[in-house]
């Protein structure tokens, strides 16, 4: 069975937040209307997950307010709520809807906890940039530790805003940690080894699901952001500015300085990283290479030739 056609995050930076909130709420209602959830959970989960969404979103409030006042250390020009919460939450719900619609062996590995964990991990995956309690600190410099801090933020939120007693909370927290761990970039040998240990600590029957959660969150994060309609040039230039704020000259080296250099590196990144990693995941998850994420990657590549 071919999955339902679902669209990746369709909004640009600066979109009316009421429009985005409504779209995310609708995605979660659609997701949790699936027959795998009990009548009670179909009613409760969209509401409870929306509270988590608001909590994750407002964790970025201090940095955003300081940045609007020109504080130089408030510098999440890219990893603000637009990517960290809006885009990844929307895309994670999109991906889970598509996976569940398959109704095959792949989707059969997913449980209620795995679906919920994917959404929670996606919406909290970058909160580590703002989780620390020093609002005047250099936010961008949290980059090296933000994944571990995001894990802490997500688990804390799960314990504070408890979900239904129908869910196995210990399993849910472990899957959330595994999902967030998958957003390390680059996902190098050290991250891979640690991720393998996290998955191997689960009972054997949960490990395939954990791999799906990890890959789904990676896809929502990296695949979703590279398929955004404002990723080039706006997103890249914002990322360059943020990386320069993290370490002087870092963004110029990674992203490039001249328009030609930026474009060359962008095309190489899509070809050698996105297509070969999250691209393969997306094609496998969605059952085709003709889906909205890959169409956006191809479109942006073709338009620059």
Backbone as CSV, one residue per row, in Angstrom:
resi,resn,N_x,N_y,N_z,CA_x,CA_y,CA_z,C_x,C_y,C_z
1,UNK,0.841,-1.195,0.000,0.000,0.000,0.000,0.878,1.247,0.000
2,UNK,0.637,2.149,-0.950,1.416,3.384,-0.988,0.901,4.358,0.067
3,UNK,1.823,4.997,0.818,1.379,5.923,1.870,0.577,7.093,1.297
4,UNK,-0.199,7.711,2.158,-0.914,8.910,1.749,0.072,10.002,1.374
5,UNK,-0.337,10.874,0.475,0.512,12.001,0.085,0.384,13.102,1.134
6,UNK,1.485,13.436,1.753,1.494,14.499,2.756,2.581,15.494,2.395
7,UNK,2.359,16.736,2.731,3.251,17.815,2.316,4.195,18.190,3.453
8,UNK,5.465,18.453,3.095,6.399,18.915,4.115,6.081,20.362,4.484
9,UNK,6.763,20.870,5.486,6.514,22.200,6.050,6.416,23.252,4.952
10,UNK,5.258,23.890,4.800,5.055,24.764,3.636,5.234,26.252,3.906
11,UNK,5.702,26.631,5.112,5.710,28.038,5.487,7.110,28.639,5.444
12,UNK,7.186,29.942,5.245,8.449,30.666,5.243,8.657,31.361,6.585
13,UNK,9.905,31.754,6.853,10.209,32.539,8.039,9.351,33.799,8.015
14,UNK,8.754,34.103,9.155,7.911,35.289,9.240,6.438,35.027,8.996
15,UNK,6.081,33.766,8.719,4.670,33.431,8.532,3.883,33.751,9.812
16,UNK,2.629,34.132,9.668,1.752,34.393,10.799,1.724,33.160,11.711
17,UNK,2.089,33.350,12.973,2.195,32.211,13.881,0.847,31.553,14.149
18,UNK,-0.234,32.294,14.043,-1.559,31.686,14.207,-1.821,30.665,13.105
19,UNK,-1.344,30.965,11.901,-1.492,30.042,10.779,-0.692,28.772,11.047
20,UNK,0.545,28.942,11.534,1.395,27.787,11.821,0.815,26.959,12.968
21,UNK,0.389,27.619,14.036,-0.196,26.898,15.175,-1.378,26.055,14.725
22,UNK,-2.241,26.636,13.900,-3.410,25.917,13.422,-3.014,24.720,12.565
23,UNK,-2.014,24.908,11.700,-1.566,23.826,10.825,-0.978,22.674,11.631
24,UNK,-0.190,22.993,12.651,0.408,21.953,13.488,-0.667,21.232,14.296
25,UNK,-1.616,21.980,14.824,-2.719,21.365,15.555,-3.493,20.402,14.657
26,UNK,-3.745,20.804,13.432,-4.478,19.946,12.498,-3.681,18.694,12.138
27,UNK,-2.355,18.846,11.961,-1.525,17.681,11.659,-1.591,16.660,12.793
28,UNK,-1.548,17.146,14.027,-1.567,16.220,15.154,-2.938,15.556,15.297
29,UNK,-4.006,16.295,15.029,-5.335,15.682,15.062,-5.436,14.582,14.012
30,UNK,-4.913,14.849,12.818,-4.935,13.841,11.752,-4.114,12.615,12.146
31,UNK,-2.936,12.878,12.723,-2.059,11.775,13.114,-2.734,10.876,14.143
32,UNK,-3.262,11.474,15.189,-3.784,10.669,16.292,-5.208,10.176,16.060
33,UNK,-5.761,10.469,14.879,-7.044,9.863,14.518,-6.849,8.440,14.003
34,UNK,-5.588,8.020,13.849,-5.304,6.676,13.358,-5.903,5.611,14.279
35,UNK,-6.321,4.519,13.691,-7.020,3.470,14.438,-6.140,2.747,15.456
36,UNK,-4.803,2.953,15.406,-3.952,2.301,16.396,-4.174,2.882,17.794
37,UNK,-4.762,4.075,17.869,-4.969,4.735,19.155,-6.381,4.470,19.666
38,UNK,-6.498,4.309,20.971,-7.812,4.112,21.581,-8.644,5.387,21.441
39,UNK,-9.940,5.268,21.648,-10.814,6.441,21.575,-10.361,7.515,22.549
40,UNK,-9.947,7.096,23.730,-9.489,8.048,24.740,-8.249,8.796,24.266
41,UNK,-7.281,8.057,23.711,-6.047,8.696,23.254,-6.286,9.586,22.034
42,UNK,-7.202,9.207,21.178,-7.507,10.057,20.024,-8.020,11.417,20.477
43,UNK,-8.713,11.415,21.586,-9.235,12.667,22.135,-8.165,13.426,22.912
44,UNK,-7.374,12.691,23.705,-6.441,13.330,24.631,-5.133,13.759,23.986
45,UNK,-4.535,12.906,23.144,-3.173,13.168,22.681,-3.009,14.468,21.899
46,UNK,-3.907,14.814,20.973,-3.709,16.099,20.281,-3.659,17.282,21.247
47,UNK,-4.462,17.234,22.298,-4.472,18.327,23.278,-3.194,18.326,24.104
48,UNK,-2.792,17.144,24.575,-1.611,17.068,25.435,-0.333,17.363,24.664
49,UNK,-0.254,16.873,23.435,0.937,17.156,22.626,1.001,18.634,22.268
50,UNK,-0.146,19.267,22.111,-0.151,20.698,21.807,0.380,21.502,22.999
51,UNK,0.102,21.052,24.223,0.673,21.713,25.403,2.192,21.592,25.391
52,UNK,2.703,20.409,25.024,4.157,20.246,24.905,4.715,21.158,23.809
53,UNK,4.005,21.255,22.727,4.411,22.142,21.637,4.525,23.585,22.138
54,UNK,3.551,24.045,22.890,3.598,25.412,23.409,4.752,25.580,24.401
55,UNK,4.995,24.553,25.216,6.108,24.633,26.173,7.439,24.749,25.437
56,UNK,7.630,23.903,24.423,8.877,23.962,23.655,9.021,25.309,22.963
57,UNK,7.942,25.785,22.399,7.955,27.072,21.687,8.344,28.220,22.611
58,UNK,7.751,28.276,23.810,7.996,29.406,24.696,9.334,29.312,25.418
59,UNK,10.007,28.171,25.330,11.372,28.102,25.846,12.299,29.036,25.086
60,UNK,11.927,29.392,23.855,12.754,30.278,23.032,12.407,31.752,23.229
61,UNK,11.455,32.039,24.102,10.950,33.406,24.208,12.028,34.394,24.648
62,UNK,12.805,34.045,25.696,13.818,34.978,26.216,14.841,35.338,25.147
63,UNK,15.363,34.320,24.455,16.364,34.598,23.417,15.772,35.468,22.320
64,UNK,14.555,35.166,21.917,13.922,35.934,20.851,13.683,37.383,21.273
65,UNK,13.238,37.583,22.517,12.996,38.939,23.013,14.288,39.734,23.091
66,UNK,15.353,39.096,23.586,16.642,39.778,23.662,17.190,40.094,22.272
67,UNK,17.009,39.149,21.338,17.492,39.388,19.972,16.765,40.558,19.334
68,UNK,15.474,40.689,19.609,14.715,41.805,19.037,15.182,43.151,19.573
69,UNK,15.849,43.123,20.748,16.376,44.355,21.350,17.840,44.590,20.992
70,UNK,18.402,43.692,20.167,19.765,43.893,19.683,20.858,43.352,20.569
71,UNK,20.529,42.491,21.542,21.573,41.902,22.378,22.429,40.974,21.517
72,UNK,23.747,41.206,21.453,24.592,40.420,20.534,24.671,38.943,20.868
73,UNK,24.517,38.576,22.135,24.609,37.161,22.506,23.305,36.405,22.289
74,UNK,22.250,37.114,21.939,20.992,36.468,21.541,21.075,36.278,20.034
75,UNK,21.529,35.110,19.604,22.011,34.965,18.225,21.542,33.669,17.560
76,UNK,20.367,33.193,17.935,19.824,32.008,17.270,19.083,32.446,16.005
77,UNK,19.858,32.924,15.059,19.280,33.429,13.814,18.684,32.298,12.989
78,UNK,19.196,31.091,13.165,18.682,29.923,12.442,17.955,28.958,13.374
79,UNK,18.570,28.618,14.507,18.004,27.615,15.403,17.027,28.231,16.396
80,UNK,16.238,29.181,15.937,15.136,29.699,16.724,13.925,28.806,16.567
81,UNK,12.789,29.290,17.044,11.591,28.442,17.091,11.083,28.066,15.700
82,UNK,11.403,28.879,14.661,10.887,28.551,13.318,11.357,27.179,12.871
83,UNK,12.650,26.916,13.052,13.155,25.568,12.722,12.972,24.614,13.891
84,UNK,13.398,25.049,15.090,13.526,24.145,16.225,12.197,23.546,16.670
85,UNK,11.107,24.289,16.501,9.810,23.803,16.973,8.794,23.721,15.836
86,UNK,8.605,24.814,15.095,7.550,24.839,14.078,7.783,23.785,12.995
87,UNK,8.925,23.893,12.312,9.162,23.029,11.149,9.286,21.566,11.539
88,UNK,10.071,21.287,12.571,10.317,19.875,12.893,9.072,19.192,13.463
89,UNK,8.268,19.920,14.236,7.038,19.318,14.752,6.085,18.993,13.609
90,UNK,5.919,19.951,12.700,5.029,19.740,11.557,5.510,18.561,10.715
91,UNK,6.803,18.536,10.413,7.320,17.486,9.542,7.321,16.115,10.228
92,UNK,7.565,16.075,11.532,7.514,14.793,12.231,6.109,14.201,12.182
93,UNK,5.095,15.046,12.371,3.713,14.563,12.274,3.404,14.098,10.856
94,UNK,3.908,14.830,9.868,3.741,14.438,8.468,4.323,13.055,8.214
95,UNK,5.541,12.846,8.673,6.249,11.585,8.430,5.546,10.431,9.133
96,UNK,5.133,10.650,10.366,4.430,9.588,11.091,3.097,9.255,10.427
97,UNK,2.377,10.245,9.948,1.122,9.974,9.237,1.381,9.085,8.016
98,UNK,2.441,9.412,7.286,2.760,8.634,6.091,3.160,7.207,6.454
99,UNK,3.955,7.054,7.510,4.394,5.711,7.913,3.213,4.849,8.345
100,UNK,2.330,5.425,9.148,1.192,4.644,9.631,0.245,4.280,8.499
101,UNK,0.173,5.127,7.481,-0.739,4.851,6.372,-0.272,3.679,5.510
102,UNK,0.980,3.269,5.668,1.489,2.146,4.877,0.745,0.853,5.208
103,UNK,0.482,0.650,6.490,-0.204,-0.571,6.886,0.545,-1.834,6.530
104,UNK,1.882,-1.801,6.626,2.696,-2.956,6.240,3.638,-3.348,7.371
105,UNK,4.638,-4.173,7.053,5.553,-4.665,8.078,6.345,-3.540,8.732
106,UNK,6.713,-2.520,7.945,7.468,-1.407,8.522,6.634,-0.691,9.583
107,UNK,5.419,-0.319,9.220,4.582,0.406,10.172,4.149,-0.472,11.340
108,UNK,4.164,-1.789,11.155,3.733,-2.691,12.229,4.677,-2.662,13.425
109,UNK,5.894,-2.163,13.223,6.841,-2.059,14.341,6.537,-0.875,15.246
110,UNK,5.695,0.047,14.791,5.412,1.239,15.575,4.314,0.982,16.593
111,UNK,4.547,1.456,17.810,3.537,1.424,18.862,3.107,2.858,19.160
112,UNK,2.128,2.998,20.034,1.682,4.336,20.441,2.851,5.142,20.989
113,UNK,3.687,4.492,21.785,4.824,5.202,22.396,5.801,5.689,21.330
114,UNK,6.050,4.879,20.299,6.990,5.279,19.262,6.504,6.480,18.467
115,UNK,5.220,6.517,18.169,4.656,7.654,17.424,4.744,8.923,18.267
116,UNK,4.315,8.830,19.525,4.365,10.003,20.408,5.809,10.450,20.620
117,UNK,6.724,9.503,20.815,8.127,9.842,21.054,8.722,10.603,19.876
118,UNK,8.353,10.228,18.657,8.878,10.923,17.478,8.472,12.392,17.487
119,UNK,7.221,12.675,17.835,6.750,14.064,17.866,7.432,14.843,18.992
120,UNK,7.496,14.249,20.169,8.128,14.927,21.312,9.602,15.193,21.021
121,UNK,10.310,14.194,20.502,11.739,14.366,20.201,11.944,15.471,19.176
122,UNK,11.090,15.522,18.170,11.235,16.546,17.132,11.017,17.934,17.703
123,UNK,10.004,18.105,18.532,9.692,19.460,19.014,10.663,19.950,20.088
124,UNK,11.384,19.028,20.738,12.349,19.441,21.768,13.802,19.322,21.311
125,UNK,14.050,18.905,20.063,15.397,18.481,19.684,16.433,19.597,19.729
126,UNK,16.027,20.858,19.623,16.975,21.979,19.690,16.744,22.877,20.903
127,UNK,15.904,22.448,21.834,15.660,23.282,23.010,16.896,23.399,23.892
128,UNK,17.883,22.545,23.666,19.129,22.645,24.428,19.865,23.956,24.223
129,UNK,19.587,24.649,23.121,20.184,25.970,22.917,19.693,26.969,23.961
130,UNK,18.491,26.768,24.481,17.879,27.753,25.376,17.534,27.175,26.743
131,UNK,17.911,25.928,26.985,17.555,25.262,28.234,18.364,25.783,29.406
132,UNK,19.575,26.260,29.146,20.408,26.766,30.239,19.749,27.999,30.858
133,UNK,20.066,28.263,32.135,19.341,29.265,32.914,20.021,30.628,32.942
134,UNK,20.901,30.910,31.993,21.598,32.191,31.958,21.191,32.942,30.688
135,UNK,20.132,33.745,30.752,19.570,34.336,29.530,20.495,35.294,28.810
136,UNK,21.542,35.788,29.458,22.465,36.699,28.780,23.688,35.966,28.239
137,UNK,23.731,34.649,28.367,24.845,33.884,27.819,24.765,33.870,26.301
138,UNK,25.878,33.473,25.662,25.909,33.368,24.203,25.182,32.086,23.798
139,UNK,23.970,32.262,23.272,23.133,31.101,22.976,23.750,30.207,21.898
140,UNK,24.317,30.798,20.859,24.869,30.008,19.757,26.000,29.105,20.229
141,UNK,26.709,29.511,21.270,27.819,28.700,21.766,27.369,27.462,22.520
142,UNK,26.067,27.294,22.662,25.550,26.046,23.225,25.566,24.920,22.200
143,UNK,25.930,25.220,20.962,25.857,24.229,19.891,26.542,22.899,20.229
144,UNK,27.764,22.900,20.784,28.425,21.606,21.035,27.706,20.725,22.055
145,UNK,26.905,21.320,22.942,26.265,20.539,24.012,24.751,20.530,23.884
146,UNK,24.217,21.162,22.836,22.763,21.372,22.811,21.970,20.075,22.672
147,UNK,22.542,19.036,22.049,21.793,17.784,21.903,21.573,17.138,23.271
148,UNK,22.630,17.073,24.081,22.478,16.484,25.416,21.545,17.326,26.279
149,UNK,21.643,18.649,26.156,20.744,19.517,26.911,19.302,19.367,26.437
150,UNK,19.114,19.125,25.148,17.763,18.917,24.616,17.145,17.649,25.182
151,UNK,17.964,16.608,25.336,17.466,15.375,25.961,16.950,15.666,27.371
152,UNK,17.736,16.426,28.127,17.342,16.768,29.494,16.050,17.568,29.503
153,UNK,15.938,18.530,28.591,14.739,19.376,28.533,13.503,18.547,28.211
154,UNK,13.635,17.615,27.279,12.490,16.804,26.870,12.034,15.883,28.000
155,UNK,12.979,15.227,28.650,12.621,14.317,29.743,11.993,15.096,30.891
156,UNK,12.552,16.262,31.192,11.975,17.104,32.249,10.541,17.487,31.912
157,UNK,10.306,17.838,30.667,8.963,18.235,30.253,7.990,17.060,30.308
158,UNK,8.456,15.884,29.915,7.599,14.701,29.992,7.214,14.394,31.433
159,UNK,8.142,14.605,32.352,7.850,14.334,33.756,6.939,15.398,34.350
160,UNK,7.045,16.636,33.851,6.211,17.723,34.369,4.815,17.718,33.760
161,UNK,4.734,17.393,32.479,3.458,17.405,31.759,3.108,15.980,31.364
162,UNK,2.735,15.200,32.330,2.584,13.763,32.113,1.447,13.470,31.141
163,UNK,1.695,12.482,30.294,0.699,12.064,29.319,-0.163,10.946,29.907
164,UNK,-0.987,10.348,29.093,-1.951,9.345,29.536,-1.280,8.163,30.230
165,UNK,-1.966,7.632,31.226,-1.475,6.436,31.921,-1.529,5.211,31.017
166,UNK,-2.176,5.334,29.852,-2.183,4.234,28.884,-0.821,4.045,28.229
167,UNK,0.027,5.061,28.321,1.343,5.000,27.695,2.383,4.532,28.698
168,UNK,3.358,3.772,28.208,4.491,3.332,29.014,5.491,4.487,29.058
169,UNK,5.508,5.226,30.170,6.298,6.449,30.247,7.794,6.172,30.193
170,UNK,8.247,5.085,30.785,9.681,4.798,30.754,10.127,4.476,29.328
171,UNK,9.350,3.687,28.614,9.668,3.409,27.219,9.625,4.691,26.402
172,UNK,8.615,5.515,26.641,8.465,6.767,25.902,9.689,7.658,26.094
173,UNK,10.141,7.819,27.331,11.298,8.682,27.593,12.558,8.148,26.906
174,UNK,12.747,6.831,26.945,13.929,6.254,26.293,13.893,6.472,24.781
175,UNK,12.720,6.320,24.172,12.608,6.539,22.727,12.798,8.009,22.371
176,UNK,12.336,8.905,23.217,12.556,10.338,22.983,14.043,10.656,22.993
177,UNK,14.762,10.131,23.970,16.212,10.354,24.050,16.902,9.814,22.804
178,UNK,16.497,8.643,22.346,17.086,8.051,21.136,16.788,8.914,19.926
179,UNK,15.557,9.432,19.831,15.204,10.294,18.713,16.017,11.573,18.691
180,UNK,16.161,12.209,19.833,16.945,13.447,19.893,18.417,13.165,19.614
181,UNK,18.918,12.048,20.114,20.314,11.685,19.854,20.589,11.594,18.355
182,UNK,19.579,11.170,17.593,19.745,11.048,16.149,19.949,12.360,15.430
183,UNK,19.760,13.499,16.123,19.933,14.801,15.469,21.346,15.345,15.605
184,UNK,22.255,14.569,16.211,23.657,14.984,16.178,24.066,15.183,14.716
185,UNK,24.787,16.261,14.463,25.288,16.474,13.105,26.694,17.043,13.181
186,UNK,27.645,16.408,12.527,27.457,15.172,11.750,27.217,13.979,12.672
187,UNK,26.496,12.986,12.160,26.239,11.771,12.926,27.451,10.868,12.752
188,UNK,28.527,11.252,13.474,29.825,10.624,13.262,29.931,9.303,14.016
189,UNK,31.120,8.738,14.018,31.324,7.419,14.621,31.005,7.428,16.106
190,UNK,31.408,8.486,16.787,31.132,8.570,18.222,29.633,8.624,18.495
191,UNK,28.904,9.468,17.738,27.453,9.561,17.915,26.776,8.237,17.553
192,UNK,27.275,7.592,16.498,26.714,6.307,16.079,26.888,5.250,17.163
193,UNK,28.064,5.196,17.753,28.329,4.208,18.805,27.423,4.447,20.013
194,UNK,27.301,5.700,20.408,26.459,6.017,21.555,24.993,5.725,21.248
195,UNK,24.558,6.036,20.020,23.189,5.730,19.626,22.910,4.245,19.640
196,UNK,23.895,3.458,19.212,23.741,2.009,19.212,23.603,1.488,20.643
197,UNK,24.365,2.061,21.560,24.274,1.641,22.962,22.897,1.966,23.541
198,UNK,22.367,3.130,23.194,21.041,3.508,23.685,19.983,2.524,23.184
199,UNK,20.074,2.159,21.921,19.092,1.230,21.352,19.279,-0.174,21.922
200,UNK,20.533,-0.602,22.070,20.795,-1.945,22.591,20.376,-2.088,24.056
201,UNK,20.184,-0.978,24.752,19.742,-1.045,26.153,18.255,-1.367,26.262
202,UNK,17.532,-1.307,25.130,16.107,-1.610,25.110,15.880,-3.103,24.975
203,UNK,14.702,-3.586,25.373,14.356,-4.985,25.091,14.411,-5.244,23.586
204,UNK,14.731,-6.447,23.206,14.919,-6.791,21.803,13.710,-6.407,20.949
205,UNK,12.503,-6.593,21.491,11.296,-6.339,20.702,11.065,-4.848,20.430
206,UNK,11.784,-3.967,21.128,11.607,-2.525,20.940,12.667,-1.897,20.038
207,UNK,13.667,-2.672,19.625,14.825,-2.065,18.962,14.532,-1.630,17.532
208,UNK,13.712,-2.385,16.804,13.368,-1.962,15.453,12.574,-0.657,15.483
209,UNK,11.662,-0.571,16.432,10.894,0.665,16.574,11.811,1.833,16.913
210,UNK,12.790,1.599,17.778,13.724,2.659,18.161,14.506,3.162,16.946
211,UNK,14.889,2.252,16.054,15.589,2.662,14.832,14.679,3.521,13.950
212,UNK,13.405,3.159,13.870,12.460,3.953,13.075,12.307,5.346,13.679
213,UNK,12.181,5.417,15.007,12.063,6.719,15.672,13.295,7.567,15.396
214,UNK,14.479,6.971,15.546,15.724,7.720,15.299,15.763,8.276,13.876
215,UNK,15.475,7.435,12.895,15.536,7.859,11.500,14.441,8.878,11.176
216,UNK,13.267,8.714,11.773,12.174,9.646,11.511,12.499,11.039,12.041
217,UNK,13.119,11.112,13.220,13.474,12.414,13.783,14.613,13.042,12.973
218,UNK,15.589,12.233,12.564,16.643,12.740,11.673,16.051,13.314,10.398
219,UNK,15.097,12.585,9.827,14.470,13.017,8.581,13.685,14.303,8.782
220,UNK,12.935,14.398,9.891,12.178,15.623,10.172,13.103,16.810,10.365
221,UNK,14.261,16.562,10.986,15.209,17.642,11.268,15.982,18.054,10.014
222,UNK,16.872,17.207,9.552,17.743,17.587,8.436,17.001,17.587,7.106
223,UNK,16.219,16.543,6.857,15.476,16.502,5.598,14.448,17.607,5.503
224,UNK,13.770,17.866,6.617,12.751,18.903,6.604,13.314,20.290,6.418
225,UNK,14.427,20.582,7.085,14.973,21.937,6.966,15.565,22.181,5.582
226,UNK,16.144,21.158,4.961,16.725,21.372,3.636,15.656,21.423,2.554
227,UNK,14.446,20.968,2.859,13.352,21.041,1.893,12.486,22.283,2.088
228,UNK,12.831,23.126,3.045,12.012,24.315,3.293,12.098,25.282,2.124
229,UNK,10.985,25.924,1.840,10.931,26.826,0.698,11.769,28.074,0.910
230,UNK,12.142,28.368,2.159,12.981,29.542,2.416,14.408,29.142,2.790
231,UNK,14.762,27.875,2.563,16.088,27.425,2.984,17.206,28.154,2.251
232,UNK,16.964,28.462,0.976,17.980,29.180,0.217,17.326,30.365,-0.464
233,UNK,17.894,31.582,-0.300,19.135,31.837,0.458,18.917,32.190,1.922
234,UNK,17.680,32.495,2.327,17.450,33.062,3.658,17.989,32.179,4.774
235,UNK,17.641,30.887,4.726,18.052,29.997,5.800,19.556,29.843,5.901
236,UNK,20.220,29.676,4.767,21.678,29.509,4.782,22.376,30.746,5.329
237,UNK,21.903,31.908,4.946,22.548,33.137,5.410,22.317,33.343,6.906
238,UNK,21.147,32.956,7.390,20.900,33.015,8.831,21.794,32.032,9.575
239,UNK,21.956,30.826,9.006,22.812,29.831,9.635,24.263,30.319,9.656
240,UNK,24.718,30.929,8.570,26.088,31.459,8.536,26.295,32.494,9.636
241,UNK,25.316,33.386,9.796,25.430,34.422,10.818,25.472,33.804,12.217
242,UNK,24.649,32.779,12.440,24.634,32.133,13.753,25.951,31.404,14.014
243,UNK,26.476,30.709,13.013,27.739,29.991,13.190,28.893,30.950,13.438
244,UNK,28.871,32.104,12.803,29.898,33.112,13.061,29.804,33.633,14.492
245,UNK,28.576,33.689,15.028,28.395,34.130,16.410,28.866,33.064,17.390
246,UNK,28.806,31.809,16.955,29.293,30.713,17.790,30.812,30.723,17.856
247,UNK,31.456,30.862,16.697,32.909,30.950,16.629,33.282,31.799,15.422
248,UNK,34.080,32.802,15.634,34.401,33.769,14.591,34.912,33.076,13.323
249,UNK,34.252,33.373,12.209,34.673,32.851,10.914,34.153,31.465,10.587
250,UNK,33.525,30.778,11.562,33.066,29.406,11.323,32.031,29.361,10.199
251,UNK,31.063,30.259,10.253,30.015,30.258,9.236,30.535,30.573,7.856
252,UNK,31.496,31.488,7.778,32.077,31.830,6.474,32.780,30.624,5.866
253,UNK,33.462,29.846,6.711,34.177,28.673,6.198,33.212,27.567,5.769
254,UNK,32.178,27.340,6.556,31.269,26.224,6.279,30.266,26.577,5.185
255,UNK,29.698,27.764,5.254,28.627,28.160,4.337,29.167,28.867,3.103
256,UNK,30.265,29.602,3.281,30.808,30.379,2.172,30.525,31.861,2.344
257,UNK,31.295,32.688,1.627,31.150,34.139,1.744,30.501,34.749,0.508
258,UNK,30.997,34.412,-0.662,30.432,34.986,-1.887,29.206,34.180,-2.314
259,UNK,28.289,34.779,-3.076,27.124,34.033,-3.568,27.495,32.760,-4.327
260,UNK,28.540,32.814,-5.134,28.952,31.630,-5.895,29.438,30.517,-4.978
261,UNK,30.199,30.889,-3.955,30.721,29.896,-3.022,29.587,29.277,-2.206
262,UNK,28.648,30.094,-1.759,27.500,29.601,-1.005,26.700,28.614,-1.846
263,UNK,26.453,28.967,-3.103,25.664,28.115,-3.978,26.371,26.790,-4.252
264,UNK,27.688,26.838,-4.461,28.463,25.620,-4.714,28.379,24.675,-3.522
265,UNK,28.558,25.204,-2.326,28.533,24.361,-1.133,27.125,23.832,-0.861
266,UNK,26.128,24.625,-1.152,24.751,24.173,-0.954,24.432,22.984,-1.846
267,UNK,24.796,23.079,-3.115,24.532,21.998,-4.057,25.285,20.736,-3.656
268,UNK,26.536,20.886,-3.210,27.310,19.725,-2.771,26.677,19.082,-1.539
269,UNK,26.160,19.911,-0.638,25.533,19.389,0.575,24.291,18.572,0.237
270,UNK,23.464,19.088,-0.666,22.270,18.352,-1.076,22.660,17.024,-1.731
271,UNK,23.655,17.071,-2.609,24.035,15.886,-3.382,24.710,14.821,-2.531
272,UNK,25.651,15.242,-1.689,26.487,14.263,-0.998,26.036,13.953,0.433
273,UNK,25.179,14.791,1.025,24.719,14.530,2.392,23.221,14.239,2.410
274,UNK,22.429,15.165,1.902,20.974,15.011,2.009,20.476,13.819,1.203
275,UNK,20.794,13.783,-0.079,20.297,12.693,-0.923,20.772,11.328,-0.453
276,UNK,22.012,11.250,0.024,22.588,9.948,0.375,22.243,9.486,1.783
277,UNK,21.718,10.376,2.614,21.391,9.986,3.987,19.893,10.110,4.216
278,UNK,19.442,11.319,4.526,18.011,11.475,4.808,17.181,11.256,3.551
279,UNK,17.758,11.484,2.381,17.022,11.222,1.148,16.644,9.756,1.032
280,UNK,17.589,8.880,1.323,17.314,7.445,1.281,16.274,7.058,2.338
281,UNK,16.389,7.652,3.511,15.404,7.382,4.551,14.015,7.798,4.089
282,UNK,13.917,9.011,3.541,12.625,9.506,3.095,12.015,8.638,2.009
283,UNK,12.822,8.238,1.053,12.312,7.394,-0.029,11.819,6.051,0.504
284,UNK,12.551,5.505,1.485,12.137,4.226,2.073,10.875,4.389,2.913
285,UNK,10.830,5.431,3.722,9.666,5.651,4.583,8.408,5.926,3.765
286,UNK,8.537,6.759,2.736,7.372,7.204,1.992,7.061,6.315,0.798
287,UNK,7.888,5.295,0.565,7.581,4.293,-0.444,7.775,4.738,-1.878
288,UNK,8.435,5.861,-2.090,8.637,6.397,-3.438,9.702,7.476,-3.364
289,UNK,10.346,7.771,-4.513,11.258,8.915,-4.532,10.566,10.152,-5.090
290,UNK,9.256,10.042,-5.285,8.466,11.178,-5.762,7.594,11.674,-4.614
291,UNK,8.223,12.368,-3.678,7.477,12.916,-2.546,7.887,14.365,-2.343
292,UNK,7.154,15.062,-1.513,7.302,16.510,-1.440,8.676,16.951,-0.958
293,UNK,9.311,16.164,-0.086,10.647,16.530,0.383,11.635,16.483,-0.787
294,UNK,11.692,15.344,-1.482,12.685,15.202,-2.552,12.372,16.105,-3.737
295,UNK,11.098,16.378,-3.987,10.772,17.309,-5.069,11.332,18.686,-4.775
296,UNK,11.300,19.091,-3.505,11.845,20.404,-3.139,13.361,20.407,-3.301
297,UNK,14.035,19.300,-2.919,15.488,19.239,-3.103,15.831,19.321,-4.588
298,UNK,15.100,18.573,-5.418,15.384,18.588,-6.858,15.093,19.960,-7.471
299,UNK,14.011,20.587,-7.001,13.633,21.886,-7.554,14.689,22.936,-7.269
300,UNK,15.187,22.957,-6.017,16.178,23.965,-5.672,17.500,23.706,-6.374
301,UNK,17.825,22.440,-6.593,19.039,22.121,-7.344,18.907,22.532,-8.808
302,UNK,17.740,22.234,-9.400,17.544,22.539,-10.821,17.513,24.042,-11.069
303,UNK,16.958,24.800,-10.119,16.813,26.233,-10.336,18.139,26.977,-10.306
304,UNK,19.193,26.322,-9.813,20.486,26.984,-9.697,21.439,26.598,-10.825
305,UNK,20.981,25.803,-11.758,21.881,25.360,-12.834,22.001,26.435,-13.908
